[in-house]
Amino acid sequence: MEEKIVAIGTNGNVLLFNSIGITSFVLKPEEVNNKIKELVSKNIEIFIVSENLESVIKPMQEKYKDSPYPIFLMVPIDHKASGVGTEKVRENVKTAIGIDIFKED
């Protein structure tokens, strides 16, 4: 089976994804976009990325925003949750189905 998902973070916490069969990379922020380009060329479709790298990968997110893949999932891997990942999921779901299913009454 061909690998389609990878995880990227800036410290060893990301290596926990290896235990569930997801290849993980510990990278310096300045290495992230080059690694993403390399992995996209190898048909990786889903990137689980530490929230603290949100501003770093912004150009990559913009480049692929109109494509079905790659998908970037922001997760609090390296630091305390900032809410960025949850907000991105919320925006994407709202765009996809037209309603905010996370809205609190």
C-alpha positions in Angstrom: 0.0 0.0 0.0 1.3 3.4 -1.0 2.0 5.9 1.7 -0.3 9.0 1.6 0.0 10.6 5.0 3.0 12.1 6.8 3.4 14.2 10.0 5.7 17.2 10.4 6.8 18.9 13.6 9.7 20.7 15.1 10.5 18.3 18.0 10.4 14.6 18.9 6.7 14.7 19.8 5.9 14.2 16.2 7.6 10.8 16.2 4.6 9.4 18.1 2.8 9.2 14.8 5.4 6.5 13.8 3.7 4.2 16.3 0.5 4.3 14.2 2.2 3.8 10.9 2.5 7.4 9.8 6.0 8.5 8.7 7.1 11.5 10.8 9.7 14.2 10.2 11.4 16.5 12.8 12.3 19.6 10.9 13.6 23.1 11.4 11.0 25.7 10.3 13.2 26.7 7.3 13.3 23.1 6.1 9.5 22.5 6.1 8.4 23.9 2.7 11.2 22.2 0.8 10.2 18.9 2.5 6.6 19.4 1.6 7.5 20.1 -2.0 9.5 16.9 -2.1 6.7 14.9 -0.5 4.0 16.3 -2.8 6.1 15.1 -5.8 6.0 11.6 -4.2 2.1 11.8 -4.1 1.7 12.4 -0.4 -1.8 13.7 0.0 -2.3 14.5 3.7 0.1 16.5 5.9 -0.4 16.5 9.7 1.6 19.6 10.7 2.3 21.1 14.0 0.2 24.3 14.7 3.4 26.3 15.4 4.3 25.9 11.7 1.1 27.6 10.5 2.8 30.8 9.3 5.7 28.8 7.8 3.5 26.6 5.5 1.1 29.4 4.6 2.6 29.8 1.1 2.1 26.0 0.5 -1.5 26.2 1.7 -2.2 29.1 -0.7 -0.5 27.2 -3.6 -2.7 24.2 -3.2 -5.9 25.8 -1.8 -7.9 25.1 -5.0 -6.6 21.5 -5.3 -8.2 18.5 -3.6 -4.7 17.5 -2.4 -2.6 18.0 -0.5 -4.6 18.5 2.7 -2.9 20.2 5.6 -4.2 19.3 9.1 -2.9 21.6 11.8 -2.5 19.8 15.1 -0.9 20.9 18.4 2.0 18.5 18.2 4.9 20.6 19.6 3.2 23.1 21.8 0.0 23.9 23.7 -3.0 24.1 21.4 -3.6 27.5 20.0 -6.9 26.7 18.3 -5.5 27.3 14.8 -6.1 23.8 13.7 -9.7 23.6 15.0 -10.5 26.9 13.3 -9.1 25.7 10.0 -11.2 22.6 10.2 -14.2 24.7 11.0 -13.6 27.0 8.0 -13.1 24.1 5.6 -16.2 22.2 6.7 -18.3 25.4 6.5 -16.9 26.0 3.0 -17.6 22.4 1.9 -21.1 22.0 3.2 -22.3 25.6 3.7 -23.1 25.5 7.4 -21.1 25.8 10.6 -21.6 22.5 12.3 -19.2 23.6 15.2 -21.4 26.7 16.0 -22.3 26.8 19.7 -25.8 28.0 20.5 
